[in-house]
Amino acid sequence: MAKKALEKYTFFYERWAANHSSREKALDELNKMQTEHIAKFGQTQVLPETYFDFIIDAWRQIIECRRLLKWTYAYGYYLPDQELVKKQFFEDIQGEAEQRLEQLHLCAEKEVFTLYKEKAPHDEIVNFRTKLVGLTSVTGTYFENLVKVLENGLSDVNTCESSSSNALSSENLPKTSKGKSKKEKKKKKVGIWACNNCACENSIDVYLCKICEYLRDNN
């Protein structure tokens, strides 16, 4: 019994500590980005430094998400072992959160340095900006909804029969005062369609989402 309890504690603590460490490194990276890299990007790409504010926003989102993800492990540690359905649901949505955050973190940490070496074509810069802004928005929305689900004590497990990603998708965002979701409002924008999978806004001229490559629903 004692060995099992120790193994459980070690499992959750190590992952708590790993995310804490990742957050500390992200704070350092944000500082370097603000004091060194952004100026270099501006010089290399011949663009004002303010153009690259989206990179700063991405790192701030990463830092906040690392903080939230870290504490989900404390939440998971105290989930009663006998509540198997809730534990499985929690592990599913936590795993999805980790995957989304890693995708954002990788883009902000690795792909960004294509702007560092030499002047890139304008389209390439725009495409990278669109991708990182989209990942930042989608990841932030997912984590906001994750927090709401945890604050409600995983009550969604009683009614949710869909996948974990759908449970926290834009379809489940709070309704506006007029009773319409944010996604429904986005669909009304001229020349724009909102992805049903990740809520990213796309041009009406394309059929696949630029973030998750989900096929547009023509209905």
Backbone torsions as a table, in degrees:
resi	resn	phi	psi	omega
1	MET	NA	-46.4	-179.3
2	ALA	-65.2	-39.0	179.5
3	LYS	-64.5	-41.8	179.9
4	LYS	-64.5	-40.5	179.2
5	ALA	-65.1	-39.6	179.1
6	LEU	-66.4	-41.4	178.8
7	GLU	-62.9	-40.3	178.5
8	LYS	-63.8	-46.8	179.9
9	TYR	-60.7	-44.9	-178.8
10	THR	-61.9	-42.5	179.9
11	PHE	-57.4	-51.5	-176.6
12	PHE	-73.2	-37.2	-179.0
13	TYR	-66.2	-42.1	-178.8
14	GLU	-61.0	-38.1	179.7
15	ARG	-76.2	-34.0	172.4
16	TRP	-60.3	-47.5	-177.7
17	ALA	-66.6	-36.6	-179.8
18	ALA	-63.8	-42.1	178.5
19	ASN	-71.6	-32.6	175.0
20	HIS	-62.8	-44.8	179.0
21	SER	-64.1	-41.7	179.0
22	SER	-63.4	-36.7	178.4
23	ARG	-66.8	-41.4	178.6
24	GLU	-61.9	-41.4	178.2
25	LYS	-66.2	-37.0	178.7
26	ALA	-65.8	-36.4	176.0
27	LEU	-62.5	-42.3	177.1
28	ASP	-63.8	-40.8	-179.2
29	GLU	-66.9	-37.7	176.7
30	LEU	-61.6	-42.8	179.3
31	ASN	-62.6	-43.6	178.2
32	LYS	-65.0	-38.2	-179.8
33	MET	-62.8	-42.4	-177.6
34	GLN	-73.0	-35.3	-173.4
35	THR	-96.8	-19.7	-176.1
36	GLU	-128.2	-59.3	-166.9
37	HIS	-68.3	-40.7	-176.8
38	ILE	-60.1	-41.9	178.4
39	ALA	-62.1	-40.2	179.0
40	LYS	-65.9	-42.1	177.5
41	PHE	-58.7	-44.5	-179.1
42	GLY	-61.1	-41.7	179.6
43	GLN	-67.5	-45.0	-176.6
44	THR	-67.7	-42.1	-175.4
45	GLN	-93.9	-0.8	179.6
46	VAL	54.5	52.7	178.9
47	LEU	-136.0	153.0	177.9
48	PRO	-64.2	148.6	-178.5
49	GLU	-60.0	-32.0	-178.9
50	THR	-63.7	-21.6	178.9
51	TYR	-61.6	-28.7	-174.7
52	PHE	-95.2	18.1	177.1
53	ASP	-59.9	-26.7	-179.7
54	PHE	-62.5	-26.6	177.6
55	ILE	-71.9	-40.9	176.7
56	ILE	-62.0	-43.3	178.7
57	ASP	-60.3	-39.0	179.8
58	ALA	-63.7	-43.7	-179.8
59	TRP	-67.6	-35.7	176.4
60	ARG	-65.1	-37.5	177.5
61	GLN	-67.3	-40.2	177.6
62	ILE	-60.1	-45.1	-179.4
63	ILE	-60.9	-44.8	179.6
64	GLU	-66.6	-41.3	-179.7
65	CYS	-67.9	-35.2	175.8
66	ARG	-63.5	-39.0	178.2
67	ARG	-62.9	-46.4	-179.4
68	LEU	-66.1	-44.3	-178.7
69	LEU	-63.3	-37.7	177.9
70	LYS	-55.6	-45.8	-175.8
71	TRP	-79.9	-13.0	173.4
72	THR	-66.1	-25.5	178.4
73	TYR	-73.1	-31.9	172.9
74	ALA	-67.3	-40.3	177.7
75	TYR	-61.1	-46.2	-178.9
76	GLY	-64.5	-34.1	-179.6
77	TYR	-61.6	-37.9	-175.8
78	TYR	-91.5	1.5	174.4
79	LEU	-68.2	128.9	-179.6
80	PRO	-58.9	133.3	-177.8
81	ASP	-61.5	-27.7	-176.9
82	GLN	-76.6	-15.5	179.2
83	GLU	-87.3	72.5	-171.5
84	LEU	-64.2	-39.4	-178.2
85	VAL	-66.6	-43.7	178.3
86	LYS	-64.5	-40.2	-180.0
87	LYS	-63.6	-40.7	179.5
88	GLN	-66.7	-42.9	178.2
89	PHE	-61.9	-43.7	178.5
90	PHE	-60.5	-46.1	-179.1
91	GLU	-63.5	-35.4	179.0
92	ASP	-65.4	-49.5	-176.6
93	ILE	-73.4	-30.6	175.9
94	GLN	-67.9	-42.0	178.1
95	GLY	-63.0	-39.8	176.9
96	GLU	-63.8	-40.3	178.5
97	ALA	-62.4	-43.1	178.7
98	GLU	-61.6	-42.9	-178.7
99	GLN	-63.5	-44.8	-179.7
100	ARG	-65.1	-41.4	-179.9
101	LEU	-66.3	-40.9	179.0
102	GLU	-62.5	-37.5	178.9
103	GLN	-64.2	-44.4	177.6
104	LEU	-65.0	-45.2	-177.9
105	HIS	-61.0	-43.1	-179.7
106	LEU	-62.9	-43.4	-179.2
107	CYS	-63.6	-44.9	-177.8
108	ALA	-71.4	-29.4	-174.3
109	GLU	-91.2	-37.9	-173.6
110	LYS	-104.9	-54.8	-173.5
111	GLU	-65.3	-26.3	-177.4
112	VAL	-61.5	-27.6	-173.6
113	PHE	-80.7	4.3	168.1
114	THR	-68.4	-19.8	179.0
115	LEU	-83.3	-8.0	-170.4
116	TYR	-89.0	-33.5	-168.6
117	LYS	-81.1	-49.5	-176.6
118	GLU	-152.0	164.4	-178.9
119	LYS	-64.0	126.0	-178.3
120	ALA	-96.7	154.8	174.5
121	PRO	-58.1	147.2	-176.7
122	HIS	-57.4	-42.0	-179.3
123	ASP	-60.8	-36.8	-179.9
124	GLU	-66.2	-40.3	178.4
125	ILE	-65.5	-44.4	-179.9
126	VAL	-62.5	-42.6	-179.8
127	ASN	-64.2	-41.0	178.0
128	PHE	-65.0	-43.1	179.0
129	ARG	-60.3	-45.0	179.4
130	THR	-61.0	-42.9	-179.6
131	LYS	-64.1	-48.0	-176.5
132	LEU	-69.1	-39.9	176.9
133	VAL	-61.8	-42.3	179.2
134	GLY	-63.9	-45.5	178.6
135	LEU	-62.9	-39.4	179.0
136	THR	-62.0	-45.4	-178.9
137	SER	-66.4	-47.6	-177.7
138	VAL	-64.0	-43.2	-179.7
139	THR	-65.6	-42.9	178.7
140	GLY	-60.7	-43.4	179.2
141	THR	-63.6	-42.5	-179.6
142	TYR	-61.6	-44.6	-178.5
143	PHE	-68.6	-35.0	175.9
144	GLU	-60.5	-43.8	179.9
145	ASN	-71.6	-32.7	175.7
146	LEU	-60.6	-45.0	179.2
147	VAL	-60.5	-42.3	179.8
148	LYS	-62.3	-41.5	179.7
149	VAL	-63.5	-42.5	-180.0
150	LEU	-69.3	-39.0	178.1
151	GLU	-62.8	-29.8	178.9
152	ASN	-85.8	9.8	176.8
153	GLY	69.1	29.8	-179.8
154	LEU	59.1	33.1	-179.1
155	SER	-64.4	-21.5	179.2
156	ASP	-59.6	-23.3	-176.8
157	VAL	-63.9	-21.4	-178.9
158	ASN	-78.4	-21.8	-176.0
159	THR	-121.6	-18.1	-174.2
160	CYS	-84.1	120.1	177.0
161	GLU	-111.4	-0.8	-179.5
162	SER	-91.5	-177.4	-179.1
163	SER	-71.5	165.1	-177.8
164	SER	-63.4	-38.1	-179.0
165	SER	-65.8	-37.4	177.8
166	ASN	-69.2	-30.5	-178.9
167	ALA	-63.3	-28.1	-178.7
168	LEU	-112.6	16.2	-177.3
169	SER	-76.0	174.7	-178.6
170	SER	-62.8	-21.9	179.8
171	GLU	-65.2	-21.7	-178.0
172	ASN	-104.1	13.9	175.8
173	LEU	-68.9	154.1	179.4
174	PRO	-58.8	145.7	178.0
175	LYS	-73.4	153.4	175.7
176	THR	-81.0	177.5	-177.7
177	SER	-63.4	-21.6	178.9
178	LYS	-93.7	6.2	175.4
179	GLY	83.4	12.8	-179.6
180	LYS	-115.8	141.6	-178.8
181	SER	-73.9	164.2	177.3
182	LYS	-61.5	-37.2	-179.4
183	LYS	-63.0	-40.4	179.9
184	GLU	-64.8	-36.4	177.5
185	LYS	-65.7	-40.3	-178.5
186	LYS	-62.4	-35.4	-177.6
187	LYS	-63.1	-20.8	-177.6
188	LYS	-82.6	-10.8	178.8
189	LYS	-67.7	132.7	-177.6
190	VAL	-65.8	130.6	177.1
191	GLY	75.2	11.9	-176.9
192	ILE	-130.5	140.4	169.7
193	TRP	-128.2	143.7	-178.8
194	ALA	-98.4	128.3	-179.1
195	CYS	-63.4	131.2	179.1
196	ASN	-72.4	-15.1	-177.6
197	ASN	-92.6	-44.5	-175.3
198	CYS	-124.7	-3.0	176.9
199	ALA	73.9	7.5	178.3
200	CYS	-68.4	141.7	177.9
201	GLU	-85.9	133.9	-178.1
202	ASN	-129.6	156.2	175.8
203	SER	-67.5	145.4	-179.7
204	ILE	-65.4	-15.1	-178.2
205	ASP	-79.4	-12.1	-178.6
206	VAL	-112.3	153.6	-176.6
207	TYR	-108.3	-12.6	177.6
208	LEU	-114.5	139.1	178.5
209	CYS	-62.4	135.2	-177.4
210	LYS	-70.0	-17.3	-179.8
211	ILE	-96.7	-54.1	-173.4
212	CYS	-110.6	-1.6	178.8
213	GLU	61.8	29.0	176.3
214	TYR	-77.6	138.7	-177.7
215	LEU	-72.2	136.1	-179.5
216	ARG	-64.6	138.7	175.2
217	ASP	-89.0	117.4	-176.2
218	ASN	-83.9	-2.0	-178.9
219	ASN	-76.3	NA	NA
